[in-house]
């Protein structure tokens, strides 16, 4: 994957969302330059600027070392904190005021599957796994692993329903 493809891999997901494009572009550039020792030293001022602008100005804490699959969608973004050890799959949506991280210092963080929709004001905490194709309703507190193809809501989050069979068009599109 070329540098241009790498840094713009989230643009389609944020098609009509300029803030989402800017945030994911800055995140991908920081991630790219930090993977190589020489570029990390050369672009150290950019990495500092990333932290100041994205975390302090935009209010979105997303460390460049966080593993995030392509197609990340970010809506609004304010007051969002994601732990650096969190793993996020492909085509995930994160809304504002969301916290994803560990429950104790240096503890394990969540692993989030592909095609996960995370509502606003959601907390996902601890050494848990979120399956693929999960929808987490606004205001939910998730402290236990969630099965794939489920819809969850509440505090603590409870599975509202599990979608057994997906429409063939959705699976292959």
Buried (B, 14 or more C-beta within 10 A) or exposed (E): EEEEEEBBBBBEBBEEBEBBBBBBBBBBBBBBBBEEEEEBEEBEEBBEEBBEBBBEEBBBBBBBEBEBBBBBBBBBBEBBBBBBBBBBBBBBBBBBBBBBBBEEEEEBBBBBBBBBBBBBBBBBBBBBBBBBBBBBBEBBBBBEEBBBBBBBBEEEBEBEEBBEEEEEEEEEE
